[in-house]
Structure formats: C-alpha cells, structure tokens
Amino acid sequence: MLVVAQLAYGLRSRRHLPIIWSRTSKGSATGLHSATLVVSIVLGMAAVGKATMGALGDRIGGKNALAIGFAMIAAGVIILLNARHFAMLVTWLIVVGIAGAAPVALVPMVTAETLGLKRFGTLFGWLGTVVTFGLFVGPIMVGWMTDVTGSYTAPFELCALICLMGSAASFLCVPRPAEISMIAEANTSTSTV
C-alpha cells in the first residue's frame, strides 16, 4: 500500500504549476510576478507543512496523517480548478502548501511503522524510485491529456482521484506486530517528555 501511496504522490506532485502559471500570468510582467510569487508561497508553506504534518503523524500515527495529507491535496486540486476569486487561491495556497509536504515528512515514519527498520535504506530507496517514476510519468500524462481535451480540467480531476487513491492506500497500511510495540514504546516515552 505504501508503494501505491508513493506512486500517487509522484504522479500528482507539482502538476498544479502550469495551471497557476496560465491563470495568473496572462503574458504581462505583473502577471508573471504574481505567478512566481504564488509558486514561492506554496513552497514556503511546505516548510510549515513538514513540521505540522510531522507533528500530526506523531500524534495520530503516520499512516493516518499521510491519508489526511493526500485527502487535503485532492481537495486542494478541486479548490484550484474552481478558483474564481483571490480568496480561493489563498485557500489553495494554504491547503496544498501544508499538505503537499506530508509525504516528505511522513513516508519515512510510515515505512518504519509498516515495514520495520531492517533493510530500511533499501526499502526507502525503492519507494523513492516509485516516486521518481511518478514524477517522470505524471507530467507526460497531464500534458497528453491537456493536448487531447484542450483543458487542464480532466488531468487535474484525475490528479485529485489519484490523491484519493493515495489517501486510501496510506490508511490501509498495516503496521507489523514488532513495529506496533516499538511505536507504543516511542509514544509512551515522548508523552512523558
């Protein structure tokens, strides 16, 4: 399930940039400035998201926090597709900026919880390969669908669906029995600090 979640992250990651660019730039210098500002704010919010989603993972478990992060990204895609006012764009900036960092902060935690620490480097390396495959295929898929349909709507709706699949896959990750006791011990020791 973690592989499916990682593939979903790779397929959807950074697909929002072309639509932001097209909706905010309109070919003017001010529009280009606005578009680059929006992208910078999203990436800045990711810094907040890493800390926030990591803390949430510590509180409710990595797989649950990762599932919430993917669901938030799916909601963010829908918000962006329907953004007609600046307030909706700001909402999207906050939601996707924070949630977009969830896999970065939480996948190592979920990997340890579900697969254990034995051969962690190898397992995490393979998960990184899956993300990279998604990062490779995703833009090609979005570009092809946009060329065929003449719109970003269908590919972005597909990205939202992929994020929901990643959310379900994250939620369905099952910790191994040995890791359950390790997690319980870690939660007990951090709650007394």
C-alpha positions as YAML, in Angstrom:
chain: A
units: angstrom
residues:
- id: 1
  name: MET
  ca: [0.00, 0.00, 0.00]
- id: 2
  name: LEU
  ca: [2.89, 2.34, 0.72]
- id: 3
  name: VAL
  ca: [4.11, 1.84, -2.86]
- id: 4
  name: VAL
  ca: [0.68, 2.90, -4.18]
- id: 5
  name: ALA
  ca: [0.75, 5.97, -1.94]
- id: 6
  name: GLN
  ca: [4.23, 6.93, -3.14]
- id: 7
  name: LEU
  ca: [3.24, 6.44, -6.79]
- id: 8
  name: ALA
  ca: [0.21, 8.67, -6.21]
- id: 9
  name: TYR
  ca: [2.48, 11.36, -4.73]
- id: 10
  name: GLY
  ca: [4.84, 11.18, -7.69]
- id: 11
  name: LEU
  ca: [2.04, 11.27, -10.27]
- id: 12
  name: ARG
  ca: [0.42, 14.33, -8.73]
- id: 13
  name: SER
  ca: [3.44, 16.23, -7.43]
- id: 14
  name: ARG
  ca: [3.80, 19.74, -8.83]
- id: 15
  name: ARG
  ca: [1.12, 19.27, -11.52]
- id: 16
  name: HIS
  ca: [-0.54, 22.47, -10.28]
- id: 17
  name: LEU
  ca: [2.23, 24.77, -11.51]
- id: 18
  name: PRO
  ca: [1.13, 25.05, -15.19]
- id: 19
  name: ILE
  ca: [-2.45, 25.94, -14.28]
- id: 20
  name: ILE
  ca: [-1.29, 28.59, -11.81]
- id: 21
  name: TRP
  ca: [1.01, 29.99, -14.41]
- id: 22
  name: SER
  ca: [-1.70, 30.11, -17.07]
- id: 23
  name: ARG
  ca: [-4.30, 31.63, -14.74]
- id: 24
  name: THR
  ca: [-2.11, 34.30, -13.19]
- id: 25
  name: SER
  ca: [0.49, 35.32, -15.76]
- id: 26
  name: LYS
  ca: [-1.58, 36.30, -18.83]
- id: 27
  name: GLY
  ca: [1.65, 37.38, -20.50]
- id: 28
  name: SER
  ca: [2.23, 40.57, -18.51]
- id: 29
  name: ALA
  ca: [5.19, 41.38, -16.31]
- id: 30
  name: THR
  ca: [2.87, 41.86, -13.31]
- id: 31
  name: GLY
  ca: [1.15, 38.55, -14.10]
- id: 32
  name: LEU
  ca: [4.48, 36.74, -14.27]
- id: 33
  name: HIS
  ca: [5.47, 38.28, -10.95]
- id: 34
  name: SER
  ca: [2.19, 37.13, -9.40]
- id: 35
  name: ALA
  ca: [2.61, 33.62, -10.78]
- id: 36
  name: THR
  ca: [6.13, 33.26, -9.40]
- id: 37
  name: LEU
  ca: [5.00, 34.70, -6.07]
- id: 38
  name: VAL
  ca: [2.23, 32.10, -5.85]
- id: 39
  name: VAL
  ca: [4.68, 29.27, -6.56]
- id: 40
  name: SER
  ca: [7.11, 30.63, -3.95]
- id: 41
  name: ILE
  ca: [4.36, 30.88, -1.34]
- id: 42
  name: VAL
  ca: [3.31, 27.26, -1.96]
- id: 43
  name: LEU
  ca: [6.87, 26.10, -1.49]
- id: 44
  name: GLY
  ca: [7.23, 28.28, 1.62]
- id: 45
  name: MET
  ca: [4.04, 26.80, 3.07]
- id: 46
  name: ALA
  ca: [5.61, 23.38, 2.52]
- id: 47
  name: ALA
  ca: [8.13, 24.27, 5.25]
- id: 48
  name: VAL
  ca: [5.21, 24.84, 7.62]
- id: 49
  name: GLY
  ca: [3.60, 21.65, 6.32]
- id: 50
  name: LYS
  ca: [6.61, 19.46, 7.06]
- id: 51
  name: ALA
  ca: [6.58, 20.47, 10.72]
- id: 52
  name: THR
  ca: [2.79, 20.41, 11.00]
- id: 53
  name: MET
  ca: [2.24, 17.08, 9.27]
- id: 54
  name: GLY
  ca: [5.18, 15.52, 11.12]
- id: 55
  name: ALA
  ca: [3.68, 16.60, 14.46]
- id: 56
  name: LEU
  ca: [0.28, 15.30, 13.36]
- id: 57
  name: GLY
  ca: [1.91, 11.99, 12.45]
- id: 58
  name: ASP
  ca: [3.41, 11.76, 15.93]
- id: 59
  name: ARG
  ca: [0.00, 12.39, 17.45]
- id: 60
  name: ILE
  ca: [-2.32, 10.19, 15.31]
- id: 61
  name: GLY
  ca: [0.10, 7.86, 13.53]
- id: 62
  name: GLY
  ca: [2.00, 8.33, 10.30]
- id: 63
  name: LYS
  ca: [-0.37, 6.39, 8.05]
- id: 64
  name: ASN
  ca: [-3.40, 8.35, 9.29]
- id: 65
  name: ALA
  ca: [-1.67, 11.71, 8.91]
- id: 66
  name: LEU
  ca: [-0.45, 10.73, 5.42]
- id: 67
  name: ALA
  ca: [-4.01, 9.73, 4.45]
- id: 68
  name: ILE
  ca: [-5.26, 13.13, 5.67]
- id: 69
  name: GLY
  ca: [-2.49, 14.87, 3.72]
- id: 70
  name: PHE
  ca: [-3.45, 13.12, 0.48]
- id: 71
  name: ALA
  ca: [-7.14, 13.94, 1.02]
- id: 72
  name: MET
  ca: [-6.21, 17.58, 1.61]
- id: 73
  name: ILE
  ca: [-4.21, 17.63, -1.64]
- id: 74
  name: ALA
  ca: [-7.22, 16.20, -3.52]
- id: 75
  name: ALA
  ca: [-9.42, 18.91, -2.00]
- id: 76
  name: GLY
  ca: [-6.79, 21.50, -2.95]
- id: 77
  name: VAL
  ca: [-6.85, 20.39, -6.59]
- id: 78
  name: ILE
  ca: [-10.63, 20.87, -6.68]
- id: 79
  name: ILE
  ca: [-10.27, 24.28, -5.00]
- id: 80
  name: LEU
  ca: [-7.71, 25.33, -7.61]
- id: 81
  name: LEU
  ca: [-9.85, 24.16, -10.52]
- id: 82
  name: ASN
  ca: [-12.75, 26.21, -9.21]
- id: 83
  name: ALA
  ca: [-10.75, 29.25, -8.07]
- id: 84
  name: ARG
  ca: [-12.53, 32.32, -9.35]
- id: 85
  name: HIS
  ca: [-11.51, 34.70, -6.57]
- id: 86
  name: PHE
  ca: [-8.26, 35.57, -4.87]
- id: 87
  name: ALA
  ca: [-9.54, 34.16, -1.56]
- id: 88
  name: MET
  ca: [-9.91, 30.71, -3.15]
- id: 89
  name: LEU
  ca: [-6.33, 30.90, -4.41]
- id: 90
  name: VAL
  ca: [-5.15, 31.81, -0.91]
- id: 91
  name: THR
  ca: [-7.11, 28.85, 0.48]
- id: 92
  name: TRP
  ca: [-5.46, 26.61, -2.08]
- id: 93
  name: LEU
  ca: [-2.03, 28.01, -1.16]
- id: 94
  name: ILE
  ca: [-2.54, 27.09, 2.48]
- id: 95
  name: VAL
  ca: [-4.13, 23.66, 1.95]
- id: 96
  name: VAL
  ca: [-1.76, 22.36, -0.73]
- id: 97
  name: GLY
  ca: [1.29, 24.08, 0.69]
- id: 98
  name: ILE
  ca: [0.85, 22.34, 4.04]
- id: 99
  name: ALA
  ca: [-0.50, 19.01, 2.78]
- id: 100
  name: GLY
  ca: [1.95, 18.74, -0.12]
- id: 101
  name: ALA
  ca: [4.78, 18.27, 2.35]
- id: 102
  name: ALA
  ca: [3.05, 15.37, 4.12]
- id: 103
  name: PRO
  ca: [4.76, 12.60, 2.12]
- id: 104
  name: VAL
  ca: [8.18, 14.14, 2.69]
- id: 105
  name: ALA
  ca: [7.67, 14.26, 6.45]
- id: 106
  name: LEU
  ca: [5.61, 11.09, 6.90]
- id: 107
  name: VAL
  ca: [6.72, 8.41, 4.43]
- id: 108
  name: PRO
  ca: [9.87, 7.58, 6.43]
- id: 109
  name: MET
  ca: [7.68, 7.22, 9.53]
- id: 110
  name: VAL
  ca: [5.12, 5.03, 7.74]
- id: 111
  name: THR
  ca: [7.92, 2.95, 6.21]
- id: 112
  name: ALA
  ca: [9.35, 2.26, 9.66]
- id: 113
  name: GLU
  ca: [5.89, 1.58, 11.13]
- id: 114
  name: THR
  ca: [4.80, -0.83, 8.41]
- id: 115
  name: LEU
  ca: [8.00, -2.41, 7.09]
- id: 116
  name: GLY
  ca: [10.30, -2.07, 10.07]
- id: 117
  name: LEU
  ca: [13.86, -0.79, 10.31]
- id: 118
  name: LYS
  ca: [15.55, -3.89, 8.94]
- id: 119
  name: ARG
  ca: [16.75, -3.01, 5.43]
- id: 120
  name: PHE
  ca: [15.18, 0.45, 5.82]
- id: 121
  name: GLY
  ca: [17.65, 2.01, 3.37]
- id: 122
  name: THR
  ca: [16.85, -0.49, 0.64]
- id: 123
  name: LEU
  ca: [13.09, -0.27, 1.16]
- id: 124
  name: PHE
  ca: [13.08, 3.52, 1.33]
- id: 125
  name: GLY
  ca: [15.30, 3.65, -1.75]
- id: 126
  name: TRP
  ca: [12.79, 1.56, -3.70]
- id: 127
  name: LEU
  ca: [9.96, 3.79, -2.50]
- id: 128
  name: GLY
  ca: [11.94, 6.77, -3.78]
- id: 129
  name: THR
  ca: [12.26, 5.03, -7.14]
- id: 130
  name: VAL
  ca: [8.48, 4.67, -7.29]
- id: 131
  name: VAL
  ca: [8.05, 8.41, -6.59]
- id: 132
  name: THR
  ca: [10.57, 9.23, -9.30]
- id: 133
  name: PHE
  ca: [8.66, 7.04, -11.76]
- id: 134
  name: GLY
  ca: [5.52, 9.01, -10.91]
- id: 135
  name: LEU
  ca: [7.39, 12.29, -11.32]
- id: 136
  name: PHE
  ca: [8.52, 11.07, -14.75]
- id: 137
  name: VAL
  ca: [5.12, 9.81, -15.96]
- id: 138
  name: GLY
  ca: [2.90, 12.47, -14.35]
- id: 139
  name: PRO
  ca: [3.86, 15.49, -16.49]
- id: 140
  name: ILE
  ca: [3.69, 13.41, -19.66]
- id: 141
  name: MET
  ca: [0.25, 12.16, -18.67]
- id: 142
  name: VAL
  ca: [-1.04, 15.64, -17.80]
- id: 143
  name: GLY
  ca: [0.44, 17.12, -20.99]
- id: 144
  name: TRP
  ca: [-1.06, 14.42, -23.19]
- id: 145
  name: MET
  ca: [-4.49, 14.72, -21.55]
- id: 146
  name: THR
  ca: [-4.38, 18.51, -21.84]
- id: 147
  name: ASP
  ca: [-3.50, 18.26, -25.54]
- id: 148
  name: VAL
  ca: [-6.33, 15.78, -26.15]
- id: 149
  name: THR
  ca: [-9.00, 17.63, -24.14]
- id: 150
  name: GLY
  ca: [-7.77, 21.20, -24.65]
- id: 151
  name: SER
  ca: [-8.15, 21.85, -20.93]
- id: 152
  name: TYR
  ca: [-6.39, 21.21, -17.63]
- id: 153
  name: THR
  ca: [-9.67, 20.16, -16.00]
- id: 154
  name: ALA
  ca: [-9.66, 16.42, -16.82]
- id: 155
  name: PRO
  ca: [-5.98, 15.85, -15.93]
- id: 156
  name: PHE
  ca: [-6.37, 17.74, -12.66]
- id: 157
  name: GLU
  ca: [-9.52, 15.83, -11.78]
- id: 158
  name: LEU
  ca: [-7.50, 12.67, -12.43]
- id: 159
  name: CYS
  ca: [-4.77, 14.01, -10.11]
- id: 160
  name: ALA
  ca: [-7.43, 14.54, -7.40]
- id: 161
  name: LEU
  ca: [-8.61, 10.96, -7.90]
- id: 162
  name: ILE
  ca: [-5.02, 9.69, -7.72]
- id: 163
  name: CYS
  ca: [-4.59, 11.58, -4.43]
- id: 164
  name: LEU
  ca: [-7.74, 9.94, -3.05]
- id: 165
  name: MET
  ca: [-6.28, 6.57, -4.04]
- id: 166
  name: GLY
  ca: [-3.06, 7.54, -2.24]
- id: 167
  name: SER
  ca: [-5.13, 8.52, 0.80]
- id: 168
  name: ALA
  ca: [-6.88, 5.14, 0.86]
- id: 169
  name: ALA
  ca: [-3.60, 3.29, 0.30]
- id: 170
  name: SER
  ca: [-1.96, 5.21, 3.15]
- id: 171
  name: PHE
  ca: [-4.83, 4.48, 5.50]
- id: 172
  name: LEU
  ca: [-4.71, 0.78, 4.61]
- id: 173
  name: CYS
  ca: [-1.03, 0.40, 5.53]
- id: 174
  name: VAL
  ca: [-0.87, -2.12, 8.35]
- id: 175
  name: PRO
  ca: [1.94, -1.97, 10.92]
- id: 176
  name: ARG
  ca: [3.86, -5.18, 11.51]
- id: 177
  name: PRO
  ca: [3.39, -6.61, 15.03]
- id: 178
  name: ALA
  ca: [7.04, -5.94, 16.00]
- id: 179
  name: GLU
  ca: [6.67, -2.30, 14.98]
- id: 180
  name: ILE
  ca: [3.43, -1.89, 16.94]
- id: 181
  name: SER
  ca: [5.26, -2.48, 20.22]
- id: 182
  name: MET
  ca: [8.11, -0.18, 19.09]
- id: 183
  name: ILE
  ca: [5.57, 2.57, 18.27]
- id: 184
  name: ALA
  ca: [3.81, 2.11, 21.62]
- id: 185
  name: GLU
  ca: [7.13, 2.42, 23.46]
- id: 186
  name: ALA
  ca: [8.05, 5.53, 21.49]
- id: 187
  name: ASN
  ca: [4.65, 7.14, 22.18]
- id: 188
  name: THR
  ca: [4.97, 6.37, 25.90]
- id: 189
  name: SER
  ca: [8.46, 7.88, 26.11]
- id: 190
  name: THR
  ca: [7.52, 11.03, 24.17]
- id: 191
  name: SER
  ca: [4.34, 11.63, 26.14]
- id: 192
  name: THR
  ca: [6.33, 11.88, 29.39]
- id: 193
  name: VAL
  ca: [8.71, 14.48, 27.99]
...
